Amino acid sequence: MNRFEGEPAAAELAGKLADELVESGDITDPGWREIFAAVPRHVFVPHFARAEESPEETRYALLSSGDPARHDEWLNGVYSNEALPTQINGHPVEELFAEESGPGCPSSSSTSPGLMAWMLETLDLGDGDRVLEAGTGTGYNAALLGERLGSDRVTSIDIDAHLTALARERLAAIGLHPTVVTGDGRNGYPPDSPYDRVISTFGLGYVPAAWIEQTRPGGRILVHIGGMLGGAMLLAEVGEGNTAHGRFLTRWATFAPSRHPTLLDAARDGESSCGRTLLEPELLADPAFGFLAELHVPRARLYRVTGKDGRIITGLKRHDGSWAEIHEPDFDGSRWVEQGGPERLWDRVEDAYVVWEKAGRPDWSQFTFEARPESVQVVRLEERPWRLPVPAPASGPHLRPAE
């Protein structure tokens, strides 16, 4: 079938994009070059939002295939090596920005093709492999996998029923029919297991036990491990007895966190403590230090507010009620710190800094991962371990094929 029917310019643009990914080094396998040239991304991204930066906020404007005046701009955007937001704050961009641009936070995007290509090559797929994709999104990645392996070897799951329904429809439009399931991706999909590969397009603070259980020994799992402070891409190989081991990859990348319900913050109560720090909270923006800080204060969220004196306060908070607020520096360079709750979060960040300095400021690629039975998962830097916060088994929405 002609997958570019009605869009003759799209086939040329897809070929140019595939060549660009080869030139950038994101594609090294000629087979993947042909697949990226053959699968029409525009079918899966008929609408996306383009960011418009301003000093006050980031606003998003709609680009749509249905707008004749901006059709070429939309099509060129689709075949660029960019991530394209398709949902903002959980709402489709074609509905949210139909009349005018507006602010918000992306909740679903079509991943940049370069990152997708790198991840697919990193999986090292073999003929006949069965793959579970956690995070269907637009369905474009499932299409690439289906083109490579055959639809019957691909299962894709997403918590958003609207997304899975659209993805299944768009996949069918180009002749691909992988299993598309609505449900909590952390639970995997047992009916199609065991899998040879698992690939995730959302971030988590751990590897779901279900993925390890549903992957055959020798199979691989590729997922972004981290939180709001930092994270990195993990490639883990599954062993016997629900075990796995791996290493964080050198290429830095980030994904939006999973969309399963999060724990509510506990109210601030009890005593707080005050002190001084010389550590700059801006250091958390360093991906290498942010990765280590996340291991010390997992699940903490970063925020910034303006104090009564007009100065910026950087804060950390966690659902257990732990919190810390770090003020702007005084004349001597030190900062006022106030902390409360069960754990002193900024003290733990300072601990992370000491470890980081003593180890020579390592980046994430020097850390290893190990999963043991009973949901014990550990990240190590040489002999120093950090235990990941693996929750009890998820009880997400009932798994069902998209309709």
C-alpha positions in Angstrom: 0.0 0.0 0.0 1.1 3.6 -0.6 1.5 4.9 3.0 2.1 8.5 1.7 -1.0 8.7 -0.4 -2.4 12.2 -0.5 0.9 13.7 0.8 3.5 13.3 -2.0 5.8 15.8 -0.3 5.8 13.7 2.9 7.6 10.8 1.3 10.5 13.1 0.3 10.6 14.7 3.7 10.6 11.3 5.5 13.6 10.2 3.3 15.4 13.4 4.2 14.7 12.9 7.9 16.0 9.3 7.7 19.2 10.6 6.0 19.6 13.3 8.7 19.4 10.6 11.4 22.1 8.6 9.6 24.3 11.7 9.4 23.8 12.5 13.1 24.8 9.0 14.1 21.4 8.2 15.6 20.9 5.5 12.9 23.8 3.2 12.1 21.8 0.2 10.8 20.7 0.7 7.1 17.6 -1.3 7.9 16.4 1.3 10.4 17.1 4.0 7.8 14.7 2.4 5.4 12.0 2.0 8.1 12.1 5.6 9.2 11.8 6.6 5.5 8.9 4.2 5.0 6.7 5.0 8.0 4.7 8.2 7.7 5.0 10.2 10.9 2.4 12.7 9.7 -0.3 10.0 10.0 0.4 9.8 13.7 0.8 13.6 14.3 -2.0 15.4 12.5 -1.8 18.1 15.2 1.0 19.3 17.5 1.7 22.4 19.6 4.8 24.6 19.0 6.3 26.4 21.9 6.5 30.2 21.8 9.0 31.4 24.4 8.5 34.7 26.2 10.1 36.2 29.4 6.9 35.6 31.3 5.9 32.0 30.3 6.0 29.4 27.6 2.9 29.4 25.4 1.8 26.9 22.8 0.3 27.5 19.4 -1.4 24.8 17.3 -0.1 23.5 14.0 -2.6 21.3 12.2 -2.9 19.3 9.0 -6.4 20.9 8.7 -5.1 24.4 8.4 -4.4 25.1 4.7 -2.5 28.3 5.5 0.0 26.5 7.7 0.0 23.1 6.1 3.6 23.3 4.9 4.8 24.5 8.2 2.9 21.6 9.9 4.4 19.0 7.5 7.9 20.3 7.8 7.6 20.3 11.6 6.4 16.7 11.6 9.4 15.6 9.7 11.9 17.6 11.8 14.0 15.9 14.4 12.0 17.4 17.3 9.7 16.2 20.0 6.2 17.4 19.2 3.7 18.0 22.1 0.3 16.4 21.3 -1.3 16.9 24.7 -1.0 19.8 27.1 -2.2 19.3 30.7 -3.9 16.1 29.6 -6.0 17.7 26.8 -5.5 17.2 23.0 -3.8 20.3 21.6 -6.3 20.5 18.7 -9.0 21.1 21.2 -7.0 23.3 23.7 -5.6 25.7 21.2 -8.2 25.7 18.4 -8.8 29.4 18.9 -5.7 30.8 20.4 -2.3 29.9 21.9 -2.0 29.3 25.6 0.2 28.1 28.5 0.5 24.7 29.9 2.7 21.6 30.4 3.1 18.8 27.9 1.5 15.6 29.1 2.1 13.5 25.9 4.5 14.1 22.9 5.8 12.4 19.9 9.4 11.7 20.9 12.1 13.2 18.7 12.9 10.8 15.9 16.7 10.9 16.7 16.1 9.7 20.3 13.6 7.1 19.0 16.1 5.7 16.5 18.8 5.6 19.1 16.6 3.7 21.5 15.4 1.2 18.9 19.0 0.5 17.8 20.0 0.1 21.5 17.4 -2.6 21.9 19.4 -4.7 19.4 16.2 -6.4 18.0 16.4 -9.7 16.4 14.1 -11.3 13.9 11.2 -12.9 15.7 11.6 -10.8 18.9 8.4 -9.9 20.8 8.4 -6.4 22.2 6.3 -4.6 24.8 6.1 -0.9 24.5 5.0 1.0 27.6 3.6 4.3 26.6 1.8 4.2 23.2 1.5 7.9 22.8 0.7 8.7 19.1 1.5 5.1 18.0 4.4 6.2 15.8 7.0 4.1 17.7 4.7 1.1 17.6 4.5 1.6 13.8 8.3 1.6 13.5 8.5 -1.6 15.6 5.7 -3.2 13.6 7.4 -2.4 10.4 10.6 -4.0 11.7 9.2 -7.1 13.4 5.7 -7.5 12.1 2.5 -6.4 13.9 2.0 -9.7 15.6 5.3 -9.3 17.5 4.4 -5.9 19.0 2.3 -5.0 22.1 1.8 -1.4 23.1 0.1 -0.2 26.3 -1.0 3.3 27.5 -3.1 4.5 30.4 -4.9 7.0 28.2 -7.9 5.3 26.4 -8.2 8.3 24.1 -4.6 7.9 22.9 -4.8 4.1 22.5 -8.0 4.4 20.4 -6.4 7.0 18.1 -3.2 5.0 17.8 -5.0 1.8 16.8 -7.0 3.7 14.2 -3.9 5.4 12.8 -1.8 2.1 12.8 -4.6 0.4 10.9 -4.7 3.2 8.3 -1.2 2.3 7.2 -1.8 -1.5 7.4 -0.3 -2.3 10.8 -2.2 -4.1 13.5 -0.2 -4.5 16.7 -1.9 -5.3 20.0 -2.8 -1.9 21.5 -4.0 -2.1 25.1 -5.5 0.5 27.5 -4.1 0.1 31.0 -1.4 0.9 33.5 1.9 0.2 31.6 3.7 -0.6 34.8 1.7 -3.9 34.9 2.9 -4.9 31.5 0.5 -7.2 29.5 0.8 -10.9 30.6 -1.3 -12.4 27.7 1.4 -11.6 25.1 4.4 -12.4 27.3 7.1 -13.5 27.5 8.8 -10.6 25.8 12.3 -10.4 24.3 12.4 -6.6 24.8 10.6 -3.9 26.8 10.9 -0.3 25.9 9.3 2.6 27.8 8.5 6.1 26.6 7.9 7.5 30.1 10.1 7.9 33.1 9.9 6.0 36.4 11.9 5.8 39.6 12.3 2.0 39.3 11.9 -0.9 36.9 8.4 -2.4 37.4 8.6 -5.9 38.7 6.0 -7.0 36.1 8.4 -6.1 33.2 11.1 -8.3 34.7 8.6 -11.1 35.3 7.2 -10.9 31.7 10.6 -10.7 30.0 12.4 -14.0 29.1 15.9 -14.5 30.6 18.4 -12.8 28.3 15.8 -10.2 27.3 16.4 -6.5 27.7 14.5 -3.6 29.2 15.2 0.0 28.2 13.7 2.7 30.5 14.4 6.1 31.8 15.0 5.9 35.6 14.7 9.0 37.6 12.5 11.7 39.0 12.2 15.5 39.1 15.8 16.1 40.1 17.5 13.8 37.6 17.6 10.5 35.8 19.2 8.6 33.0 18.5 5.8 30.5 18.9 2.3 31.8 19.5 -0.8 29.7 19.0 -3.9 31.9 19.3 -7.6 31.0 16.9 -10.0 32.7 18.3 -13.1 34.3 16.8 -16.2 35.9 14.4 -15.9 38.9 13.1 -12.4 38.3 16.5 -10.8 38.5 18.1 -8.2 36.2 21.3 -6.2 35.9 22.5 -3.4 33.7 24.2 0.0 33.4 23.0 3.5 32.7 23.8 4.5 29.2 26.2 7.4 28.3 23.6 9.3 26.2 21.6 11.7 28.3 17.9 11.8 27.7 14.8 12.5 29.6 11.1 11.6 29.4 8.0 12.9 31.1 7.1 10.9 34.2 4.4 8.2 34.0 0.8 9.4 34.3 -0.3 7.0 37.0 -1.9 8.7 40.1 0.7 10.1 42.5 0.6 10.3 46.3 -0.8 13.5 47.8 1.6 15.7 49.8 1.2 15.4 53.5 0.5 18.6 55.4 3.4 20.3 57.0 3.4 19.7 60.7 5.8 19.2 63.6 9.0 21.1 64.2 11.3 22.6 61.6 15.0 23.4 61.8 17.0 26.3 60.4 20.6 26.6 59.3 23.0 27.7 56.6 24.3 26.2 53.5 27.0 27.0 50.9 25.6 24.6 48.4 23.9 26.3 45.5 20.5 24.8 44.5 21.3 25.7 40.9 23.7 22.8 41.0 20.7 20.5 40.7 20.4 21.6 37.1 23.7 19.7 36.4 22.5 16.3 34.9 25.3 14.4 36.6 24.7 15.8 40.1 20.9 15.7 39.6 21.1 12.0 39.0 22.9 11.4 42.2 20.7 13.8 44.2 17.7 11.9 43.0 19.1 8.7 44.5 19.5 10.5 47.8 16.0 12.1 47.9 13.9 10.0 45.6 10.4 11.3 44.7 11.2 14.8 45.8 9.8 17.7 43.8 11.5 20.9 43.0 9.7 24.3 43.1 10.5 28.0 43.2 8.5 30.8 44.8 9.1 34.5 45.5 9.4 35.3 49.2 7.8 38.3 50.9 11.1 40.2 50.4 11.0 39.6 46.6 13.8 37.1 46.7 13.6 33.7 45.2 13.2 30.6 47.4 14.1 27.2 46.0 12.1 24.4 47.6 12.0 20.6 47.8 9.0 18.7 49.0 7.9 15.0 49.2 4.6 13.3 49.7 5.6 12.1 53.2 5.6 15.7 54.4 9.4 16.3 54.2 10.3 19.7 52.9 13.2 22.2 52.6 13.4 25.8 51.4 16.7 27.4 50.4 16.8 31.2 50.1 19.0 33.4 47.9 22.6 34.0 49.2 23.4 36.7 51.7 26.4 39.0 51.4 28.8 36.2 52.6 27.6 33.7 50.0 25.8 31.5 52.5 22.0 30.7 52.2 19.4 30.4 54.8 17.8 26.9 54.9 14.6 25.8 56.7 13.6 22.2 56.7 10.8 20.1 58.2 9.1 16.7 58.1 10.3 13.2 58.6 13.5 13.7 56.7 15.7 16.7 56.2 15.9 16.8 52.4 18.5 19.4 52.0 20.8 17.6 54.4 20.5 14.6 52.1 21.3 16.7 49.0 24.4 18.0 50.8 25.3 14.3 51.5 25.0 13.6 47.8 27.3 16.5 47.0 30.0 15.1 49.3 29.8 11.7 47.7 29.9 13.3 44.2 33.0 15.3 45.0 34.9 12.4 46.6 34.1 10.2 43.7 35.4 12.7 41.2 32.1 14.1 40.0 31.0 11.0 38.1 28.1 11.1 35.6 25.3 8.5 35.5 27.1 6.2 33.1 29.4 5.1 35.9 26.4 3.6 37.9 25.1 0.1 37.7 21.7 -1.5 38.4 20.7 -4.7 40.0 17.2 -6.1 40.6 16.8 -9.0 43.0 13.7 -11.0 43.9 11.1 -9.5 46.3 11.3 -6.2 44.4 14.7 -5.2 45.7 16.4 -2.8 43.2 19.8 -1.2 43.8 21.9 1.3 42.0 25.6 1.2 42.7 28.6 3.4 42.3 31.5 1.0 42.8 30.7 -0.4 46.3 28.2 2.2 47.4 24.5 1.2 47.0 21.3 3.1 46.8 18.0 1.3 47.0 15.3 2.4 44.6 11.8 3.1 45.9 9.9 0.2 44.4 6.2 0.5 45.4 3.7 -2.3 45.9 2.3 -3.9 42.7 0.2 -1.3 40.8 -3.5 -1.8 40.5 -4.2 0.3 37.4 -7.2 0.3 35.0 -8.3 -3.1 33.7 -6.3 -4.1 30.7 -8.3 -4.1 27.5 -7.6 -3.8 23.8 -8.4 -0.3 22.5 -11.7 0.0 20.8 
